[in-house]
């Protein structure tokens, strides 16, 4: 048996397809975007703050570092007993205190503001404000002397503090 056309055409070399490589690059790209997005989210919404002073003794001694989130809605909003960072009297002054009362709540008699007349009855925190106290009441400068703070002055809520 003979072949009529013995000429064999050379086969073209088989090129590997780029599809798997594109998938790997695409997967890597998506992973990289996720990591960068997460890093940006953490940078924009969390910061480390160092406690300065003795107003939060014994729970947060001077020099303690805490993690604060500006996105406190992520961790349940503000509640009584939360520790928050609030802008003080000047734009560069920040104080760390514990939330004693939220808007509409009554402050106990011994913790009312210094400016509140004793015979005026209960002190109710005004709308849009919070009332904060230091844990060490003897040395703390807080809402008793500074008055309640506007919610717009809340820098963030402490989410991680050493125990």
DSSP file (Angstrom, degrees, kcal/mol; ACC not computed):
  #  RESIDUE AA STRUCTURE BP1 BP2  ACC     N-H-->O    O-->H-N    N-H-->O    O-->H-N    TCO  KAPPA ALPHA  PHI   PSI    X-CA   Y-CA   Z-CA
    1    1 A X              0   0    0      0, 0.0     2,-0.4     0, 0.0     0, 0.0   0.000 360.0 360.0 360.0 132.0    0.0    0.0    0.0
    2    2 A X        -     0   0    0      0, 0.0     2,-0.5     0, 0.0     3,-0.1  -0.870 360.0-122.9-121.4 154.4    1.4    3.3   -1.0
    3    3 A X        -     0   0    0     -2,-0.4     3,-0.4     1,-0.1     0, 0.0  -0.815  13.3-145.8 -97.4 131.8    0.5    6.7    0.0
    4    4 A X  S    S+     0   0    0     -2,-0.5     2,-0.6     1,-0.3    -1,-0.1   0.887  94.1  31.0 -66.1 -38.9   -0.4    9.0   -2.8
    5    5 A X        +     0   0    0      1,-0.1    -1,-0.3    -3,-0.1     0, 0.0  -0.826  64.9 176.9-122.7  92.4    1.0   12.1   -1.2
    6    6 A X        +     0   0    0     -2,-0.6     2,-0.5    -3,-0.4    -1,-0.1   0.579  46.5 114.6 -73.7  -5.9    3.9   11.1    1.0
    7    7 A X        -     0   0    0     -3,-0.1     2,-0.6     1,-0.1    -2,-0.1  -0.510  55.4-156.0 -69.3 120.6    4.6   14.8    1.8
    8    8 A X        -     0   0    0     -2,-0.5     2,-0.3     3,-0.0    -2,-0.1  -0.855  11.5-133.6-100.5 125.1    3.9   15.3    5.5
    9    9 A X        -     0   0    0     -2,-0.6     2,-0.2     1,-0.1    -2,-0.0  -0.577  27.2-111.2 -76.4 136.1    3.0   18.7    6.5
   10   10 A X        -     0   0    0     -2,-0.3     2,-0.2     1,-0.1    -1,-0.1  -0.441  32.8-119.8 -67.7 138.8    4.9   19.9    9.5
   11   11 A X        -     0   0    0     -2,-0.2     2,-0.3     1,-0.1    -1,-0.1  -0.526  24.5-114.9 -76.4 142.8    2.7   20.4   12.5
   12   12 A X        -     0   0    0     -2,-0.2    -1,-0.1     1,-0.1     3,-0.0  -0.572  40.8 -99.2 -75.0 141.6    2.5   23.8   14.0
   13   13 A X        -     0   0    0     -2,-0.3     2,-0.6     1,-0.1    -1,-0.1  -0.333  37.6-114.6 -62.1 141.7    3.9   23.9   17.5
   14   14 A X        -     0   0    0     -3,-0.1     2,-0.5     1,-0.0    -1,-0.1  -0.655  29.1-150.6 -79.8 122.7    1.2   23.7   20.1
   15   15 A X        -     0   0    0     -2,-0.6     2,-0.2    -3,-0.0     3,-0.0  -0.780  18.3-117.9 -93.9 134.4    1.1   26.9   22.0
   16   16 A X        -     0   0    0     -2,-0.5     2,-0.1     1,-0.1    -1,-0.0  -0.480  34.6-114.7 -67.5 141.3    0.0   26.7   25.6
   17   17 A X        -     0   0    0     -2,-0.2     4,-0.3     1,-0.1     3,-0.3  -0.431  10.0-139.2 -75.6 152.3   -3.1   28.8   26.1
   18   18 A X  S  > S+     0   0    0      1,-0.2     4,-2.9     2,-0.1     5,-0.2   0.476  79.0  97.7 -88.7  -2.6   -2.9   31.8   28.3
   19   19 A X  H  > S+     0   0    0      1,-0.2     4,-2.4     2,-0.2     5,-0.2   0.933  83.1  45.5 -57.8 -51.6   -6.3   31.1   30.0
   20   20 A X  H  > S+     0   0    0     -3,-0.3     4,-2.3     1,-0.2    -1,-0.2   0.912 114.2  50.8 -59.8 -37.9   -5.0   29.4   33.1
   21   21 A X  H  > S+     0   0    0     -4,-0.3     4,-2.8     1,-0.2    -1,-0.2   0.916 109.0  50.6 -64.4 -42.4   -2.3   32.1   33.5
   22   22 A X  H  X S+     0   0    0     -4,-2.9     4,-3.3     1,-0.2    -1,-0.2   0.898 109.3  51.9 -61.5 -39.1   -5.0   34.8   33.2
   23   23 A X  H  X S+     0   0    0     -4,-2.4     4,-3.0    -5,-0.2    -1,-0.2   0.916 110.3  47.9 -63.9 -41.3   -7.0   33.1   35.8
   24   24 A X  H  X S+     0   0    0     -4,-2.3     4,-2.8     2,-0.2    -2,-0.2   0.937 114.9  45.4 -64.6 -45.3   -4.0   33.0   38.1
   25   25 A X  H  X S+     0   0    0     -4,-2.8     4,-3.0     2,-0.2    -2,-0.2   0.915 114.2  48.9 -64.2 -42.2   -3.3   36.6   37.5
   26   26 A X  H  X S+     0   0    0     -4,-3.3     4,-2.6    -5,-0.2    -2,-0.2   0.922 112.5  48.0 -63.4 -43.4   -6.9   37.5   37.9
   27   27 A X  H  X S+     0   0    0     -4,-3.0     4,-2.3    -5,-0.2    -2,-0.2   0.912 114.0  46.9 -62.3 -42.8   -7.2   35.6   41.1
   28   28 A X  H  X S+     0   0    0     -4,-2.8     4,-2.9    -5,-0.2    -2,-0.2   0.914 111.8  51.4 -64.3 -42.5   -4.0   37.2   42.4
   29   29 A X  H  X S+     0   0    0     -4,-3.0     4,-2.6     2,-0.2    -2,-0.2   0.904 110.6  47.8 -61.4 -42.9   -5.3   40.6   41.3
   30   30 A X  H  X S+     0   0    0     -4,-2.6     4,-2.4     2,-0.2    -1,-0.2   0.919 113.0  48.9 -64.8 -43.0   -8.6   40.1   43.2
   31   31 A X  H  X S+     0   0    0     -4,-2.3     4,-2.5     2,-0.2    -2,-0.2   0.911 111.8  48.9 -61.6 -42.5   -6.7   38.9   46.3
   32   32 A X  H  X S+     0   0    0     -4,-2.9     4,-2.8     2,-0.2     5,-0.2   0.910 110.7  50.1 -64.4 -42.6   -4.4   41.9   46.1
   33   33 A X  H  X S+     0   0    0     -4,-2.6     4,-2.7     2,-0.2    -1,-0.2   0.901 110.5  50.8 -61.3 -40.6   -7.4   44.3   45.7
   34   34 A X  H  X S+     0   0    0     -4,-2.4     4,-2.6     2,-0.2    -2,-0.2   0.938 112.0  46.2 -62.5 -47.1   -9.0   42.7   48.7
   35   35 A X  H  X S+     0   0    0     -4,-2.5     4,-2.6     2,-0.2    -2,-0.2   0.924 114.7  47.0 -62.9 -44.9   -5.9   43.1   50.9
   36   36 A X  H  X S+     0   0    0     -4,-2.8     4,-2.5     2,-0.2    -1,-0.2   0.903 112.4  50.2 -64.2 -40.4   -5.4   46.7   49.8
   37   37 A X  H  X S+     0   0    0     -4,-2.7     4,-2.5    -5,-0.2    -2,-0.2   0.913 111.8  47.9 -62.5 -42.7   -9.1   47.5   50.4
   38   38 A X  H  X S+     0   0    0     -4,-2.6     4,-2.6     2,-0.2    -2,-0.2   0.916 111.8  49.7 -64.3 -43.4   -8.9   45.9   53.9
   39   39 A X  H  X S+     0   0    0     -4,-2.6     4,-2.4     2,-0.2    -2,-0.2   0.909 112.1  48.1 -62.6 -41.9   -5.7   47.8   54.7
   40   40 A X  H  X S+     0   0    0     -4,-2.5     4,-2.4     2,-0.2    -2,-0.2   0.912 111.1  50.8 -64.3 -42.8   -7.3   51.1   53.5
   41   41 A X  H  X S+     0   0    0     -4,-2.5     4,-1.8     2,-0.2    -2,-0.2   0.929 112.3  46.5 -60.0 -46.3  -10.4   50.4   55.6
   42   42 A X  H  X S+     0   0    0     -4,-2.6     4,-2.0     1,-0.2    -2,-0.2   0.911 112.9  49.9 -63.4 -42.5   -8.3   49.7   58.7
   43   43 A X  H  < S+     0   0    0     -4,-2.4    -1,-0.2     1,-0.2    -2,-0.2   0.886 115.8  42.0 -64.0 -39.6   -6.2   52.8   58.1
   44   44 A X  H  < S+     0   0    0     -4,-2.4    -1,-0.2    -5,-0.2    -2,-0.2   0.755 125.0  32.5 -79.7 -25.5   -9.3   55.1   57.7
   45   45 A X  H  < S+     0   0    0     -4,-1.8    25,-2.2    -5,-0.2    26,-0.9   0.540 112.9  51.2-114.1  -9.1  -11.4   53.7   60.5
   46   46 A X  E  <  +A   69   0A   0     -4,-2.0     2,-0.3    23,-0.2    23,-0.2  -0.963  52.7 168.5-132.5 147.8   -9.0   52.5   63.3
   47   47 A X  E     -A   68   0A   0     21,-2.4    21,-3.2    -2,-0.4     2,-0.5  -0.987  32.9-117.7-151.6 156.8   -6.2   54.2   65.1
   48   48 A X  E     -A   67   0A   0     -2,-0.3     2,-0.4    19,-0.2    19,-0.2  -0.844  31.3-169.8 -97.6 131.3   -4.1   53.5   68.2
   49   49 A X  E     -A   66   0A   0     17,-2.8    17,-2.9    -2,-0.5     2,-0.5  -0.952  13.6-141.0-123.1 139.7   -4.3   56.1   71.0
   50   50 A X  E     -A   65   0A   0     -2,-0.4     2,-0.2    15,-0.2    15,-0.2  -0.877  20.5-124.5-103.3 130.6   -2.2   56.4   74.1
   51   51 A X        -     0   0    0     13,-3.3    12,-3.0    -2,-0.5     2,-0.5  -0.530  25.4-165.3 -71.8 133.4   -3.8   57.3   77.4
   52   52 A X        +     0   0    0     -2,-0.2     3,-0.2    10,-0.2    44,-0.2  -0.974  50.4  10.2-125.1 117.0   -2.2   60.3   79.0
   53   53 A X  S    S-     0   0    0     -2,-0.5     3,-0.3     1,-0.1    10,-0.1  -0.467  84.2 -83.2 109.0 177.5   -2.9   61.1   82.6
   54   54 A X  S >  S+     0   0    0      1,-0.2     3,-1.5    -2,-0.2    85,-0.2   0.256  88.1 105.6-107.0  10.2   -4.5   59.3   85.6
   55   55 A X  T 3  S+     0   0    0      1,-0.3    81,-2.8    -3,-0.2    80,-0.4   0.684  83.7  47.3 -69.9 -15.9   -8.2   60.1   85.0
   56   56 A X  T >> S+     0   0    0      4,-0.4     4,-2.4    -3,-0.3     3,-0.6   0.242  91.9 165.2-108.9  13.4   -8.9   56.6   83.8
   57   57 A X  T <4  +     0   0    0     -3,-1.5    -3,-0.0     1,-0.3     4,-0.0  -0.419  53.4  20.2 -64.8 147.3   -7.1   54.7   86.6
   58   58 A X  T 34 S+     0   0    0     78,-0.1     3,-0.4    -2,-0.1    -1,-0.3  -0.994 129.1  43.2 -90.1  -5.3   -7.3   51.9   87.6
   59   59 A X  T <4 S+     0   0    0     -3,-0.6     2,-0.4     1,-0.3    -2,-0.2   0.881 126.5  23.5 -72.9 -39.6   -8.6   50.5   84.3
   60   60 A X  S  < S-     0   0    0     -4,-2.4    -4,-0.4    -6,-0.1    -1,-0.3  -0.783  81.7-160.5-129.9  88.3   -6.4   52.4   81.8
   61   61 A X    >   -     0   0    0     -2,-0.4     3,-2.1    -3,-0.4   -10,-0.2  -0.173  40.0 -73.8 -65.3 161.2   -3.2   53.6   83.4
   62   62 A X  T 3  S+     0   0    0      1,-0.3   -10,-0.2   -10,-0.1    -1,-0.2  -0.296 121.6  24.7 -53.3 131.9   -1.1   56.4   82.0
   63   63 A X  T 3  S+     0   0    0    -12,-3.0    -1,-0.3     1,-0.3   -11,-0.1   0.288  84.2 142.1  93.5  -9.8    0.7   55.2   78.8
   64   64 A X    <   -     0   0    0     -3,-2.1   -13,-3.3   -14,-0.1     2,-0.4  -0.418  43.6-140.7 -65.7 137.3   -1.7   52.4   78.0
   65   65 A X  E     -A   50   0A   0    -15,-0.2    97,-0.5    -2,-0.1     2,-0.3  -0.865  22.1-176.7-102.0 134.8   -2.3   52.0   74.2
   66   66 A X  E     -AB  49 161A   0    -17,-2.9   -17,-2.8    -2,-0.4     2,-0.5  -0.924  27.0-120.6-128.9 153.4   -5.9   51.3   73.0
   67   67 A X  E     -AB  48 160A   0     93,-2.6    92,-3.0    -2,-0.3    93,-1.4  -0.845  32.5-169.2 -95.7 125.7   -7.4   50.6   69.6
   68   68 A X  E     -AB  47 158A   0    -21,-3.2   -21,-2.4    -2,-0.5     2,-0.4  -0.917   8.3-154.6-118.2 138.9  -10.1   53.2   68.7
   69   69 A X  E     -AB  46 157A   0     88,-2.5    88,-2.2    -2,-0.4     3,-0.3  -0.949  13.9-164.0-114.4 134.5  -12.6   53.0   65.8
   70   70 A X  S    S+     0   0    0    -25,-2.2     2,-1.1    -2,-0.4     3,-0.2   0.706  91.9  67.1 -79.4 -21.9  -14.2   56.0   64.2
   71   71 A X    >   +     0   0    0    -26,-0.9     3,-2.4     1,-0.2     4,-0.4  -0.435  61.4 154.7 -93.1  58.9  -16.7   53.6   62.7
   72   72 A X  G > > +     0   0    0     -2,-1.1     5,-2.1     1,-0.3     3,-0.8   0.652  60.5  75.5 -67.9 -12.3  -18.2   52.8   66.0
   73   73 A X  G > 5S+     0   0    0      1,-0.2     3,-0.9     3,-0.2    -1,-0.3   0.741  87.5  64.0 -64.9 -22.1  -21.4   51.8   64.3
   74   74 A X  G < 5S+     0   0    0     -3,-2.4    -1,-0.2     1,-0.2    -2,-0.2   0.798 105.3  42.9 -69.6 -28.3  -19.6   48.7   63.3
   75   75 A X  G < 5S-     0   0    0     -3,-0.8    -1,-0.2    -4,-0.4    -2,-0.2   0.039 136.0 -73.4-111.4  25.3  -19.2   47.6   66.9
   76   76 A X  T < 5 -     0   0    0     -3,-0.9    -3,-0.2     2,-0.0    -2,-0.1   0.590  68.1 -97.5 103.7  12.0  -22.7   48.4   68.1
   77   77 A X      < -     0   0    0     -5,-2.1     2,-0.4    -6,-0.1    -4,-0.0  -0.100  67.3 -38.1  71.9-177.0  -22.9   52.2   68.4
   78   78 A X        +     0   0    0      4,-0.0     2,-0.3    79,-0.0    -2,-0.0  -0.683  64.4 170.3 -88.0 136.7  -22.4   54.1   71.6
   79   79 A X    >   -     0   0    0     -2,-0.4     3,-1.8    22,-0.0    20,-0.2  -0.918  43.7 -76.2-136.5 162.9  -23.8   52.7   74.9
   80   80 A X  T 3  S+     0   0    0     -2,-0.3    20,-0.2     1,-0.2     3,-0.1  -0.327 117.6  24.1 -55.7 142.5  -23.5   53.5   78.5
   81   81 A X  T 3  S+     0   0    0     18,-3.2    -1,-0.2     1,-0.3     2,-0.1   0.363  87.9 134.5  79.8  -2.3  -20.1   52.4   80.0
   82   82 A X    <   -     0   0    0     -3,-1.8    17,-3.5    17,-0.1     2,-0.5  -0.477  56.5-126.1 -70.3 149.0  -18.3   52.5   76.6
   83   83 A X  E     +C   98   0A   0     75,-0.3    75,-3.0    15,-0.3     2,-0.3  -0.872  37.2 179.4 -97.1 129.4  -14.9   54.1   76.6
   84   84 A X  E     -CD  97 157A   0     13,-3.1    13,-2.3    -2,-0.5     2,-0.5  -0.874  31.2-129.5-129.6 158.7  -14.7   56.9   74.0
   85   85 A X  E     -CD  96 156A   0     71,-2.7    70,-2.7    -2,-0.3    71,-1.5  -0.956  33.0-173.8-106.7 126.5  -12.2   59.5   72.7
   86   86 A X  E     -CD  95 154A   0      9,-3.1     9,-2.9    -2,-0.5     2,-0.4  -0.927  29.9-111.0-123.7 143.5  -13.7   62.9   72.6
   87   87 A X  E     -C   94   0A   0     66,-2.9     7,-0.3    -2,-0.4     4,-0.1  -0.602  40.0-150.2 -71.6 128.7  -12.4   66.2   71.2
   88   88 A X        -     0   0    0      5,-3.8    -1,-0.1    -2,-0.4     5,-0.1   0.294  42.9 -57.5 -80.6-149.7  -11.7   68.5   74.1
   89   89 A X  S    S+     0   0    0      3,-0.1     2,-0.3     5,-0.0    -2,-0.1   0.856 121.5  44.9 -66.1 -38.0  -11.8   72.3   74.3
   90   90 A X  S >  S-     0   0    0      1,-0.1     3,-1.7     0, 0.0    -2,-0.3  -0.722  92.1-110.7-106.7 159.9   -9.2   72.9   71.5
   91   91 A X  T 3  S+     0   0    0      1,-0.3    -1,-0.1    -2,-0.3    -3,-0.0   0.771 117.8  44.9 -60.0 -26.9   -9.0   71.1   68.2
   92   92 A X  T 3  S+     0   0    0     -5,-0.1     2,-0.6     2,-0.0    -1,-0.3   0.328  92.8  96.3-100.0   7.9   -5.8   69.3   69.1
   93   93 A X    <   +     0   0    0     -3,-1.7    -5,-3.8    -5,-0.1     2,-0.4  -0.872  49.9 179.4-102.4 124.8   -7.0   68.2   72.6
   94   94 A X  E     -C   87   0A   0     -2,-0.6     2,-0.4    -7,-0.3    -7,-0.2  -0.975   6.6-166.7-125.4 138.4   -8.4   64.8   72.9
   95   95 A X  E     -C   86   0A   0     -9,-2.9    -9,-3.1    -2,-0.4     2,-0.5  -0.937  12.6-143.9-124.6 148.3   -9.7   63.1   76.1
   96   96 A X  E     +C   85   0A   0     -2,-0.4     2,-0.3   -11,-0.2   -11,-0.2  -0.953  36.1 148.9-113.8 123.1  -10.5   59.5   76.8
   97   97 A X  E     -C   84   0A   0    -13,-2.3   -13,-3.1    -2,-0.5     2,-0.4  -0.869  44.9-100.1-145.2 172.9  -13.5   58.9   79.1
   98   98 A X  E     -CE  83 133A   0     35,-3.0    35,-2.7    -2,-0.3     2,-0.4  -0.849  38.0-113.5-102.9 136.5  -16.3   56.5   79.9
   99   99 A X  E     + E   0 132A   0    -17,-3.5   -18,-3.2    -2,-0.4    33,-0.3  -0.552  36.3 173.4 -69.9 121.0  -19.9   57.2   78.7
  100  100 A X  E     +     0   0A   0     31,-3.3     2,-0.3    -2,-0.4    32,-0.2   0.804  65.1   0.7 -95.6 -39.4  -22.0   57.8   81.8
  101  101 A X  E     - E   0 131A   0     30,-1.8    30,-2.9   -22,-0.1    -1,-0.4  -0.995  60.9-145.2-153.7 145.8  -25.3   58.8   80.0
  102  102 A X  E >   - E   0 130A   0     -2,-0.3     3,-2.3    28,-0.2    23,-0.3  -0.502  54.2 -54.7-101.2 174.6  -26.6   59.3   76.5
  103  103 A X  T 3  S+     0   0    0     26,-0.6    23,-0.2     1,-0.3    -1,-0.2  -0.222 126.6  16.9 -52.8 132.2  -29.1   61.8   75.3
  104  104 A X  T 3  S+     0   0    0     21,-3.2    -1,-0.3     1,-0.3     2,-0.2   0.296  98.7 118.8  88.3  -9.7  -32.4   61.8   77.2
  105  105 A X    <   -     0   0    0     -3,-2.3    20,-2.6    21,-0.1     2,-0.4  -0.586  64.1-118.6 -91.2 154.3  -30.9   59.8   80.2
  106  106 A X  E     -G  124   0B   0     18,-0.2     2,-0.4    -2,-0.2    18,-0.2  -0.729  18.9-138.8 -93.1 137.7  -30.7   61.2   83.7
  107  107 A X  E     -G  123   0B   0     16,-2.6    16,-0.7    -2,-0.4     5,-0.1  -0.795  30.6-105.0 -94.5 135.9  -27.3   61.7   85.5
  108  108 A X    >   -     0   0    0     -2,-0.4     3,-1.9     1,-0.1     4,-0.3  -0.213  32.8-108.0 -61.7 153.7  -27.1   60.6   89.1
  109  109 A X  G >  S+     0   0    0      1,-0.3     3,-1.2     2,-0.2    -1,-0.1   0.830 115.3  54.1 -52.0 -44.0  -27.1   63.4   91.7
  110  110 A X  G 3  S+     0   0    0      1,-0.2    -1,-0.3     0, 0.0    -2,-0.1   0.624 111.8  45.7 -73.2 -10.1  -23.4   63.0   92.7
  111  111 A X  G <  S+     0   0    0     -3,-1.9    -1,-0.2     2,-0.0    -2,-0.2   0.226  79.5 127.7-115.7  14.1  -22.2   63.3   89.0
  112  112 A X  S <  S-     0   0    0     -3,-1.2    -4,-0.0    -4,-0.3     6,-0.0  -0.291  71.8 -84.1 -68.0 157.8  -24.3   66.3   87.8
  113  113 A X    >   -     0   0    0      1,-0.1     3,-1.6     2,-0.1    32,-0.2  -0.261  32.6-121.1 -61.0 148.9  -22.4   69.2   86.1
  114  114 A X  T 3  S+     0   0    0     30,-3.6    -1,-0.1     1,-0.3    31,-0.1   0.809 113.8  56.9 -58.7 -30.5  -20.9   71.8   88.4
  115  115 A X  T 3  S+     0   0    0     29,-0.4     2,-0.6     2,-0.1    -1,-0.3   0.571  83.1 100.7 -80.2  -8.4  -23.0   74.4   86.6
  116  116 A X  S <  S-     0   0    0     -3,-1.6     5,-0.1     1,-0.1     7,-0.1  -0.678  79.3-122.7 -82.0 119.4  -26.3   72.6   87.4
  117  117 A X    >   -     0   0    0     -2,-0.6     3,-1.7     1,-0.1     4,-0.2  -0.338  14.0-130.1 -62.2 139.2  -28.1   74.2   90.4
  118  118 A X  G >  S+     0   0    0      1,-0.3     3,-0.7     2,-0.1    -1,-0.1   0.846 106.6  49.0 -60.2 -35.2  -28.7   71.8   93.2
  119  119 A X  G 3  S+     0   0    0      1,-0.2    -1,-0.3     3,-0.0     3,-0.1   0.404  86.5  89.9 -85.9   4.8  -32.3   72.7   93.5
  120  120 A X  G <  S-     0   0    0     -3,-1.7    -1,-0.2     1,-0.3    -2,-0.1   0.499  88.6-129.9 -81.9  -2.7  -33.0   72.4   89.7
  121  121 A X    <   -     0   0    0     -3,-0.7    -1,-0.3    -4,-0.2     0, 0.0  -0.464  57.9  -0.6  88.8-163.4  -34.0   68.7   90.0
  122  122 A X        -     0   0    0     -2,-0.1     2,-0.6    -3,-0.1   -14,-0.1  -0.244  66.3-128.8 -63.5 147.8  -32.6   65.9   87.8
  123  123 A X  E     -G  107   0B   0    -16,-0.7   -16,-2.6    -7,-0.1     2,-0.5  -0.896  23.8-166.8 -99.7 120.2  -30.1   66.6   85.1
  124  124 A X  E     -G  106   0B   0     -2,-0.6     2,-0.2   -18,-0.2   -18,-0.2  -0.914  25.8-116.9-108.2 130.6  -31.1   65.1   81.8
  125  125 A X        -     0   0    0    -20,-2.6   -21,-3.2    -2,-0.5     3,-0.1  -0.478  36.6-118.4 -66.9 127.3  -28.6   64.9   79.0
  126  126 A X    >   -     0   0    0     -2,-0.2     3,-1.3   -23,-0.2   -21,-0.1  -0.182  37.8 -82.4 -64.8 159.5  -29.7   67.1   76.1
  127  127 A X  T 3  S+     0   0    0      1,-0.2    -1,-0.1   -24,-0.2     3,-0.1  -0.310 115.6  22.4 -60.8 143.2  -30.4   65.6   72.6
  128  128 A X  T 3  S+     0   0    0      1,-0.3    23,-2.5    -3,-0.1    24,-0.3   0.596 108.6  99.3  76.6  11.7  -27.3   65.1   70.4
  129  129 A X  E <   - F   0 150A   0     -3,-1.3   -26,-0.6    21,-0.3     2,-0.3  -0.835  54.7-153.7-126.9 161.8  -25.0   65.0   73.5
  130  130 A X  E     -EF 102 149A   0     19,-2.6    19,-2.8    -2,-0.3     2,-0.5  -0.959  13.6-137.6-131.3 155.6  -23.3   62.4   75.7
  131  131 A X  E     -E  101   0A   0    -30,-2.9   -31,-3.3    -2,-0.3   -30,-1.8  -0.961  26.1-172.5-115.0 120.8  -22.2   62.7   79.3
  132  132 A X  E     -E   99   0A   0     -2,-0.5    11,-2.4   -33,-0.3     2,-0.3  -0.882   8.3-174.5-120.9 147.5  -18.7   61.3   80.0
  133  133 A X  E     -E   98   0A   0    -35,-2.7   -35,-3.0    -2,-0.3     2,-0.2  -0.964  25.3-119.2-133.5 151.3  -16.8   60.7   83.3
  134  134 A X        -     0   0    0     -2,-0.3   -78,-0.2   -37,-0.2     3,-0.2  -0.543  24.4-124.3 -80.5 157.5  -13.3   59.5   84.0
  135  135 A X  S    S+     0   0    0    -80,-0.4     2,-1.0     1,-0.2   -79,-0.2   0.805 107.7  59.2 -71.6 -28.6  -12.9   56.3   86.1
  136  136 A X  S >> S-     0   0    0    -81,-2.8     4,-1.4     1,-0.2     3,-1.4  -0.749  71.8-178.0-100.8  83.9  -10.8   58.1   88.6
  137  137 A X  T 34 S+     0   0    0     -2,-1.0    -1,-0.2     1,-0.3     5,-0.1   0.742  71.4  66.8 -60.2 -27.2  -13.3   60.8   89.7
  138  138 A X  T 34 S+     0   0    0      1,-0.2    -1,-0.3    -3,-0.1   -83,-0.1   0.840 118.5  19.9 -65.2 -32.6  -11.0   62.6   92.1
  139  139 A X  T <4 S+     0   0    0     -3,-1.4     2,-0.3   -85,-0.2    -1,-0.2   0.473  96.8 115.1-115.5  -4.3   -8.7   63.8   89.3
  140  140 A X     <  -     0   0    0     -4,-1.4     2,-0.7   -85,-0.2   -43,-0.0  -0.493  49.8-154.9 -78.8 133.2  -10.8   63.6   86.2
  141  141 A X        +     0   0    0     -2,-0.3     2,-0.2     3,-0.1    -1,-0.0  -0.924  47.5 128.7-100.0 109.4  -11.7   66.6   84.2
  142  142 A X  S >> S-     0   0    0     -2,-0.7     4,-3.1    -5,-0.1     3,-1.3  -0.446  72.8 -42.2-142.0-153.1  -14.9   65.4   82.5
  143  143 A X  H 3> S+     0   0    0    -11,-2.4     4,-1.3     1,-0.3   -10,-0.1   0.693 122.2  70.1 -64.4 -17.8  -18.6   66.4   81.9
  144  144 A X  H 34 S+     0   0    0    -12,-0.3   -30,-3.6   -31,-0.2   -29,-0.4   0.893 119.4  17.7 -64.9 -36.9  -18.9   67.5   85.5
  145  145 A X  H <4 S+     0   0    0     -3,-1.3    -2,-0.2   -32,-0.2    -1,-0.2   0.724 135.8  39.7-103.8 -27.5  -16.7   70.5   84.8
  146  146 A X  H  < S-     0   0    0     -4,-3.1    -3,-0.2     1,-0.2    -2,-0.1   0.579 101.7-131.2 -98.5 -11.9  -16.8   70.6   80.9
  147  147 A X     <  -     0   0    0     -4,-1.3   -15,-0.2    -5,-0.4    -1,-0.2  -0.190  47.6 -34.7  83.6 176.4  -20.5   69.8   80.4
  148  148 A X        -     0   0    0    -17,-0.1     2,-0.4    -4,-0.1   -17,-0.2  -0.309  63.7-125.8 -69.4 157.3  -21.9   67.2   78.0
  149  149 A X  E     -F  130   0A   0    -19,-2.8   -19,-2.6     2,-0.0     2,-0.1  -0.840  18.5-114.9-107.1 141.5  -20.2   66.7   74.7
  150  150 A X  E >   -F  129   0A   0     -2,-0.4     3,-2.0   -21,-0.2     4,-0.3  -0.433  24.2-122.1 -67.6 145.4  -21.8   66.9   71.3
  151  151 A X  G >  S+     0   0    0    -23,-2.5     3,-1.3     1,-0.3    -1,-0.1   0.794 113.1  65.5 -59.5 -26.7  -21.9   63.6   69.4
  152  152 A X  G 3  S+     0   0    0    -24,-0.3    -1,-0.3     1,-0.2   -23,-0.1   0.685  94.9  59.0 -69.3 -16.0  -20.0   65.4   66.6
  153  153 A X  G <  S+     0   0    0     -3,-2.0   -66,-2.9   -67,-0.0     2,-0.6   0.523  78.0 108.1 -88.2  -7.2  -17.0   65.7   69.1
  154  154 A X  E <   - D   0  86A   0     -3,-1.3   -68,-0.2    -4,-0.3     3,-0.1  -0.619  46.1-175.8 -74.8 117.5  -16.8   61.9   69.5
  155  155 A X  E     -     0   0A   0    -70,-2.7     2,-0.3    -2,-0.6   -69,-0.2   0.861  58.1 -47.6 -80.5 -39.4  -13.6   60.8   67.7
  156  156 A X  E     - D   0  85A   0    -71,-1.5   -71,-2.7   -85,-0.1     2,-0.4  -0.986  49.5 -96.9 178.8 174.1  -14.1   57.1   68.3
  157  157 A X  E     -BD  69  84A   0    -88,-2.2   -88,-2.5    -2,-0.3     2,-0.4  -0.908  38.1-115.7-112.9 136.3  -14.9   54.2   70.6
  158  158 A X  E     +B   68   0A   0    -75,-3.0   -75,-0.3    -2,-0.4   -90,-0.3  -0.583  37.0 169.8 -72.3 124.7  -12.3   52.1   72.2
  159  159 A X  E     +     0   0A   0    -92,-3.0     2,-0.4    -2,-0.4   -91,-0.2   0.667  65.7  32.8-109.4 -24.0  -12.6   48.5   70.9
  160  160 A X  E     +B   67   0A   0    -93,-1.4   -93,-2.6     2,-0.0     2,-0.3  -0.979  62.8 159.0-138.3 124.2   -9.5   46.9   72.2
  161  161 A X  E     -B   66   0A   0     -2,-0.4   -95,-0.1   -95,-0.2  -101,-0.0  -0.996  43.5-104.7-139.6 141.2   -7.8   47.7   75.5
  162  162 A X              0   0    0    -97,-0.5   -98,-0.0    -2,-0.3    -2,-0.0  -0.326 360.0 360.0 -64.3 147.7   -5.4   45.6   77.6
  163  163 A X              0   0    0   -103,-0.0    -1,-0.1    -2,-0.0  -103,-0.0   0.372 360.0 360.0-107.2 360.0   -6.9   43.9   80.7
